[in-house]
Amino acid sequence: MTKLAYTERCAMKSMLSSRIRVARENKELDQGTLSKKVDVATRTLQRWEKGNQVPDSNYLMRLAKFTGVRPEWLLTGEGEMYLSQPSRSNIIPFQKDQLLKNVVLVDIPVLSSVPAGKTNAMFYPDYAERYVTVDNIKDRDAFALVVKGNSMSPRIENGDIVVISPREEVRNGDICVVRVNEEDVLKKIKIDEHHIHLIPLNPNFEPLTVRKRDVTFIWKVVKVVKNL
């Protein structure tokens, strides 16, 4: 990166940090209150407002939502700060900029939880407990699950959210939610002729091999939202 590009990027981060602070103050929220709403530590919000760290698209959308400002304004400073009327769409295209390019954000329903350990009682996709905002998910059937357990750590840890795309093709080496005998588990998979091997990433956990005929479905994990 050239010195000029580095300087411009630092300037953009600084302006973004100022807009985050202005949006918070205009909403008459202190840092602790907004941090809880956005679901981050107060020190993380402080780093954003100081320009020491840049929030990803997920948290930019949360900041915009809870401060009432337009996401495009928060990210770029362009256009009106506030919407003239509520948007009816949950998909917001961002303009090109140096931080995010051609990003489309969409709200994904968080249905329940999935164990990342031993198989456990299955989740019940009856209703959305809440929504998580993610980028570049094209599958309209995509949904999210909260991870319980640490068999997939450090890549996926307890409390993280995994986004599932039922339409995505599953291949050996993918991390998936697998339903076995009406119970669910989150694991890396390896498929052979008659069996599916469920492989934890945490070496403290043992792999599990199940018969294909006992598996109801295998759904691919396409994104992980870290629980900061």
C-alpha positions in Angstrom: 0.0 0.0 0.0 1.4 3.4 -1.0 1.8 6.2 1.6 -1.0 8.2 -0.1 -3.4 5.2 -0.1 -2.6 4.5 3.6 -3.2 8.2 4.4 -6.5 8.2 2.6 -7.6 5.0 4.3 -6.7 6.4 7.7 -8.7 9.6 6.9 -11.7 7.5 5.9 -11.5 5.5 9.2 -11.3 8.7 11.1 -14.4 10.2 9.4 -16.3 6.9 9.9 -15.4 7.0 13.6 -16.8 10.6 13.8 -20.0 9.6 12.1 -20.5 6.7 14.6 -20.0 9.1 17.5 -22.3 11.8 16.0 -25.0 9.2 15.3 -24.8 7.9 18.9 -24.9 11.4 20.4 -27.8 12.6 18.3 -29.7 9.6 19.5 -28.8 10.6 23.1 -27.2 7.2 23.8 -24.1 6.7 25.9 -21.5 4.3 24.8 -22.5 1.6 27.3 -26.2 1.7 26.2 -25.4 1.5 22.4 -22.8 -1.2 23.0 -25.5 -3.4 24.6 -27.9 -2.7 21.8 -25.3 -3.6 19.1 -24.1 -6.6 21.2 -20.4 -5.6 21.5 -18.2 -4.7 24.4 -18.1 -1.0 25.3 -14.3 -1.0 24.6 -15.1 -2.2 21.1 -17.4 0.8 20.5 -14.8 3.1 22.0 -12.2 1.7 19.5 -14.7 2.4 16.6 -15.2 5.9 17.7 -11.5 6.6 18.1 -10.8 5.2 14.6 -8.6 2.4 16.0 -10.9 -0.3 14.5 -13.5 -0.4 11.8 -16.8 -2.3 12.3 -17.7 -5.0 9.7 -20.8 -4.8 7.6 -22.8 -6.7 10.2 -22.1 -4.2 13.0 -22.4 -1.2 10.6 -26.0 -2.3 10.0 -26.6 -2.7 13.7 -25.2 0.8 14.5 -27.4 2.3 11.8 -30.5 0.5 13.1 -30.1 1.6 16.7 -29.1 5.1 15.9 -31.7 5.6 13.2 -29.3 6.8 10.5 -29.0 5.6 6.9 -26.4 2.8 6.6 -25.0 4.5 3.4 -24.5 7.8 5.3 -22.8 6.0 8.2 -20.4 4.2 5.9 -19.6 6.9 3.3 -21.0 10.2 4.7 -22.9 10.7 1.4 -26.6 11.6 1.1 -29.0 12.3 3.9 -28.2 11.3 7.5 -31.7 10.0 8.2 -34.3 8.3 6.0 -37.2 10.4 5.0 -39.4 7.4 5.5 -38.8 3.9 6.8 -37.4 1.4 4.3 -39.6 -1.6 3.5 -36.7 -3.7 2.3 -34.3 -5.6 4.5 -31.7 -5.6 1.7 -29.6 -2.5 1.4 -27.0 -2.1 -1.5 -24.0 0.0 -0.5 -22.2 2.3 -2.8 -18.6 1.5 -3.7 -16.0 2.7 -1.3 -12.5 1.8 0.0 -13.8 -0.3 2.9 -16.7 -2.3 1.3 -17.4 -2.9 -2.4 -20.6 -4.1 -3.9 -21.9 -5.4 -0.6 -25.5 -6.4 -0.1 -26.7 -6.8 3.4 -29.7 -9.0 4.3 -31.4 -9.9 7.6 -31.2 -13.6 8.3 -33.5 -15.2 10.9 -31.8 -16.8 13.9 -34.0 -19.8 14.6 -32.4 -21.5 17.6 -29.2 -23.3 18.5 -27.0 -26.2 17.3 -24.6 -28.1 19.5 -20.9 -28.1 18.6 -20.1 -31.1 20.8 -22.0 -34.3 21.2 -25.2 -34.7 19.3 -28.1 -33.2 21.2 -31.8 -32.4 20.9 -32.6 -30.9 17.5 -33.4 -27.3 17.0 -36.9 -26.3 16.2 -37.2 -24.0 13.1 -40.7 -22.8 14.0 -40.0 -19.1 14.4 -37.3 -16.6 14.4 -35.9 -15.7 17.8 -34.2 -12.6 16.3 -32.3 -11.6 13.1 -28.7 -11.2 12.2 -27.5 -8.9 9.4 -24.9 -10.5 7.1 -23.5 -9.7 3.7 -23.6 -11.5 0.3 -26.1 -14.3 1.1 -28.1 -15.1 -2.0 -30.0 -18.1 -0.7 -33.5 -16.9 0.3 -33.9 -20.0 2.5 -30.7 -19.2 4.5 -31.1 -19.0 8.2 -28.8 -18.8 11.2 -28.2 -20.9 14.4 -26.4 -20.0 17.6 -23.5 -22.4 18.4 -23.5 -24.2 21.7 -20.2 -25.9 22.8 -16.6 -25.6 21.7 -15.8 -28.7 19.6 -15.3 -26.4 16.6 -13.1 -23.9 18.4 -11.1 -21.9 17.8 -12.7 -21.3 14.4 -16.2 -21.5 15.7 -16.8 -21.0 19.4 -19.6 -21.1 21.9 -22.0 -18.2 21.2 -21.0 -17.6 17.6 -23.7 -17.6 15.0 -23.4 -19.8 11.9 -25.4 -19.0 8.7 -26.8 -22.0 6.9 -27.6 -22.3 3.2 -29.7 -25.4 2.5 -29.3 -24.9 -1.2 -25.5 -24.9 -1.2 -23.8 -28.1 -2.5 -22.0 -30.0 0.3 -18.5 -31.3 -0.3 -15.9 -33.2 1.8 -14.2 -30.8 4.1 -17.2 -28.5 4.5 -18.5 -27.5 8.0 -22.1 -28.5 8.2 -25.1 -28.9 10.4 -26.0 -32.7 10.3 -29.2 -34.2 11.5 -28.5 -37.8 12.7 -31.4 -39.9 14.1 -33.4 -36.7 14.8 -30.5 -35.0 16.6 -28.2 -32.3 15.3 -24.5 -31.6 15.4 -22.2 -29.0 13.9 -19.0 -30.6 12.4 -16.6 -30.7 9.5 -17.7 -33.6 7.3 -16.0 -36.4 5.3 -18.3 -38.6 3.2 -17.5 -42.1 1.9 -19.6 -44.8 0.3 -21.7 -45.8 3.3 -20.7 -43.4 6.2 -20.4 -39.8 7.1 -17.5 -38.8 9.4 -18.2 -35.9 11.7 -14.9 -34.2 12.6 -14.4 -31.6 15.3 -11.8 -28.9 14.9 -11.0 -28.9 18.6 -8.4 -31.8 19.2 -9.9 -32.4 22.6 -13.0 -33.8 21.0 -13.3 -37.2 19.3 -14.7 -37.6 15.7 -17.9 -39.5 15.2 -18.8 -41.8 12.3 -22.5 -42.3 11.4 -24.3 -44.3 8.7 -25.6 -42.4 5.7 -29.0 -44.0 6.2 -29.3 -42.4 9.6 -28.8 -38.9 8.3 -31.8 -36.8 7.5 -30.0 -33.8 6.0 -26.6 -32.1 5.7 -26.7 -28.3 5.5 -23.6 -26.3 4.7 -22.3 -23.4 6.9 -21.6 -20.5 4.6 -20.7 -17.8 7.1 -19.8 -17.4 10.8 -20.7 -14.3 12.8 -18.3 -14.1 15.8 -19.7 -13.4 19.2 -17.4 -10.5 20.2 
